[in-house]
Structure formats: C-alpha cells, structure tokens
Amino acid sequence: MSALQSESGNDIIQDESKGLLSLLDEIIIHIIEKLSSEDIANIADTCIRLREIVRKMTAGDESLSDFSIESIDELECK
C-alpha cells in the first residue's frame, strides 16, 4: 500500500496493485485547474511539438540524429 495526502491533509491509501496511474487523470485535472490559460496554451504547444518530434524520430528522419532535449525550441514542426 502507498499513501498520498489530500488537500485536507488526510492520507489517501492507494492499493499498489491498481498503481498510481489510476489516479493520473484526477491528478492532471487537479493541476490544470490551477494553471492560467497562458500556461495551458504553452503546455498544449509543447505537446504538439513533442508529438511531431516523435513522428519524425519513428520515421527515421536523419535531421534528428543529433537531437537533444535542449534543441527542441530550434526545431520547426510543420
């Protein structure tokens, strides 16, 4: 068993057989509710760029052979 703490400070017992991933949607929604619209837009933009990078990498795009996470802003996703 593992425990998380709720906003009220009470422990929430989580059965490890279900895993913490079962709480992921709820956790993400809780985090997003506290973000500004600009932050949400930035996250969405980053997700779109990351999706394009993954597509290029799985397609064997040679221009990504020396890819690093620091170079993500330099890539132009089309």
N, C-alpha and C positions, 0 to 999 in steps of 0.2 A: 504494500500500500504506500502511496505517497500523498502528501498534503499540500494544498495550495491555500493561500489566505484570501478570503473575500474582502470586499471593501470595508465591511464592518469589523474586520479583524478576526473573524472566526475561521477556523481551519475547515477546508473542504477536502474530504477524503476522496481520493481518486483510486479506483481499482486499477492496478498496473496492467491487468490483463486486457482492459479496454485501451489503455495508453492515454497519454496526454493529447494525442492527435484528435481524440474525440471531442476535446474542448476547443480545438483550434478555431472553428468558425465563431464560437462565442467570444473567444479572446480577441480575435481580429475585429469583430464588430465593436467590442468594448473600446478598443484602441482607436478605431476610425471615428467613433462618436466624439472623441476628444480632440480630433485634429481640425485644423482650419481647412477651408475649401482649397486654399493655395497648396497646403501640404498634400492633400488628397490628389490634386491635379499633378503635382510633382511625382508622387508615387505611381500614379497611372502612367505617366510619361516614361518613367524608368522601366516599368513592367513591359511596355510596348517595345522599348529599345532592347531590353534583355531577350524578349521573345524573338526579335529579328536576329539578334546575335546567335541564339541557339539554332535558329533555322539555317543561318549561314554556316555555322560550325558543323551541323549534321549533314549539310550538303557538300562538305569538303571544300569550302571557299578558301582558296590559297591566301587571300589577303588577311585571313585571321590566324595564320600560322604563328605569328609572334604576338598574339593577343594577350593583353593583361588587363586586369580589372581597372587599373589606372587609366587605360586608354579608352574607356567606354565613352567618355564625352567627346572624343575625337572622331568616333565613328558616325557616319551619316547613314541612318537607316532609311531605306527607300521603300 
